Amino acid sequence: MDRRIYHPDDVIIKEGEKGYQFYIVESGLVEVFKIGGDGFPVVVGRIGAGGIFGEMSIIDGAERMASVRAVQTTVVKALPRDYLDKRLAKLDPVVRGILKVFSGHIRFLTELQAQQGMSLPPTERPVEDPALLHYYN
């Protein structure tokens, strides 16, 4: 696990890239965004301490569906693809299939949200799960 620090507006992952790692937010806040139909960024999610991002491209093998940038100074743990691949391989094939279906639905809905220019309001609570931090320490 590699600990990294990002500052406001630093882009951590870019839409369209291949996913070689996923991230756990230790502290701070990141914003998930796509370029909308009008060419402007559409915020489709916010992730705080204990939240994860970048996992979908590992689960389904597709390119990154969105970009992620730091909103404030943010500390993340970067975990390599094989870390998650090994755990996914131990799952029942039906469960792996369900994860891929969920991933496809999330991709579709996120694309629809971006194309309709439906940015989250700044007051929207970020996804957080501080309990997750203890699991990866």
C-alpha positions as CSV (number, residue, x, y, z in Angstrom):
1,M,0.0,0.0,0.0
2,D,1.3,3.4,-1.0
3,R,0.2,6.5,0.9
4,R,-0.2,9.6,-1.2
5,I,-1.1,13.3,-0.5
6,Y,-3.0,15.4,-3.0
7,H,-3.8,19.1,-2.8
8,P,-7.0,20.9,-4.0
9,D,-7.6,20.5,-7.7
10,D,-4.9,17.7,-8.1
11,V,-6.4,15.1,-10.5
12,I,-5.8,11.6,-9.0
13,I,-7.3,9.5,-11.8
14,K,-8.5,10.5,-15.3
15,E,-11.5,9.2,-17.2
16,G,-10.6,6.8,-20.0
17,E,-7.4,5.5,-18.3
18,K,-6.8,1.8,-17.6
19,G,-7.1,1.1,-13.9
20,Y,-4.0,-0.3,-12.2
21,Q,-4.9,0.6,-8.6
22,F,-7.8,1.7,-6.5
23,Y,-7.8,4.1,-3.6
24,I,-9.1,4.5,0.0
25,V,-9.5,8.0,1.3
26,E,-7.8,8.3,4.7
27,S,-8.6,12.0,5.2
28,G,-9.9,14.8,3.1
29,L,-12.4,14.9,0.3
30,V,-12.4,14.0,-3.4
31,E,-14.8,14.8,-6.2
32,V,-15.8,12.4,-9.0
33,F,-16.6,14.2,-12.2
34,K,-17.2,13.6,-15.9
35,I,-17.3,16.0,-18.8
36,G,-21.0,16.6,-19.6
37,G,-22.7,17.0,-23.0
38,D,-22.0,20.7,-22.9
39,G,-18.2,20.2,-22.4
40,F,-18.2,21.3,-18.7
41,P,-17.4,19.1,-15.7
42,V,-20.4,17.4,-14.0
43,V,-19.8,16.3,-10.4
44,V,-21.3,12.9,-10.0
45,G,-20.0,12.0,-6.5
46,R,-18.0,13.1,-3.5
47,I,-16.0,10.7,-1.4
48,G,-14.6,11.3,2.1
49,A,-12.7,9.4,4.8
50,G,-13.1,5.7,4.5
51,G,-14.6,5.9,1.0
52,I,-13.1,4.1,-2.0
53,F,-12.7,5.0,-5.7
54,G,-11.1,3.5,-8.7
55,E,-12.3,0.0,-7.9
56,M,-14.8,-0.3,-10.8
57,S,-12.2,-0.6,-13.6
58,I,-10.6,-3.4,-11.6
59,I,-13.9,-5.2,-11.1
60,D,-15.1,-5.0,-14.7
61,G,-11.9,-4.5,-16.6
62,A,-13.2,-1.4,-18.4
63,E,-11.4,2.0,-18.5
64,R,-11.9,4.6,-15.8
65,M,-15.5,5.9,-16.1
66,A,-14.8,9.3,-14.5
67,S,-12.0,11.5,-13.2
68,V,-11.3,12.1,-9.6
69,R,-9.8,15.3,-8.1
70,A,-9.0,16.4,-4.6
71,V,-11.3,19.1,-3.2
72,Q,-9.1,19.7,-0.2
73,T,-5.8,18.3,1.0
74,T,-6.4,14.6,0.8
75,V,-4.5,11.5,2.0
76,V,-5.2,8.3,0.2
77,K,-3.9,4.7,0.2
78,A,-3.3,3.4,-3.3
79,L,-3.8,-0.4,-3.5
80,P,-2.6,-2.3,-6.5
81,R,-4.9,-4.1,-8.9
82,D,-3.7,-7.6,-7.8
83,Y,-4.7,-6.8,-4.2
84,L,-8.4,-6.7,-5.3
85,D,-8.0,-9.3,-8.0
86,K,-6.9,-11.9,-5.5
87,R,-9.9,-11.2,-3.3
88,L,-12.3,-11.2,-6.2
89,A,-10.9,-14.5,-7.4
90,K,-12.0,-16.1,-4.1
91,L,-15.6,-15.1,-4.5
92,D,-18.3,-17.3,-5.8
93,P,-18.6,-16.8,-9.6
94,V,-22.2,-15.7,-9.2
95,V,-21.1,-12.9,-6.8
96,R,-18.4,-11.8,-9.2
97,G,-21.1,-11.7,-11.9
98,I,-23.4,-9.6,-9.7
99,L,-20.5,-7.1,-9.0
100,K,-20.0,-6.7,-12.8
101,V,-23.7,-6.2,-13.4
102,F,-23.7,-3.5,-10.6
103,S,-20.7,-1.9,-12.1
104,G,-22.4,-1.8,-15.5
105,H,-25.5,-0.1,-13.9
106,I,-23.4,2.5,-12.1
107,R,-21.5,3.3,-15.4
108,F,-24.8,3.7,-17.3
109,L,-26.4,5.9,-14.6
110,T,-23.3,8.0,-14.2
111,E,-23.1,8.6,-18.0
112,L,-26.8,9.6,-18.0
113,Q,-26.2,12.0,-15.1
114,A,-23.3,13.6,-16.9
115,Q,-25.0,13.9,-20.2
116,Q,-28.0,15.6,-18.5
117,G,-25.6,17.9,-16.6
118,M,-26.9,16.8,-13.2
119,S,-24.1,17.9,-10.9
120,L,-24.4,17.1,-7.2
121,P,-25.2,20.2,-5.1
122,P,-22.2,21.4,-3.0
123,T,-24.2,20.5,0.1
124,E,-24.5,16.8,-0.8
125,R,-22.9,14.6,1.8
126,P,-19.8,12.6,0.7
127,V,-19.7,8.9,0.8
128,E,-17.8,7.9,3.9
129,D,-17.1,4.8,5.8
130,P,-14.5,5.5,8.5
131,A,-14.8,1.8,9.7
132,L,-13.2,0.8,6.4
133,L,-10.0,2.6,7.4
134,H,-9.3,0.1,10.2
135,Y,-9.5,-2.8,7.8
136,Y,-6.6,-1.6,5.7
137,N,-4.3,-0.4,8.4
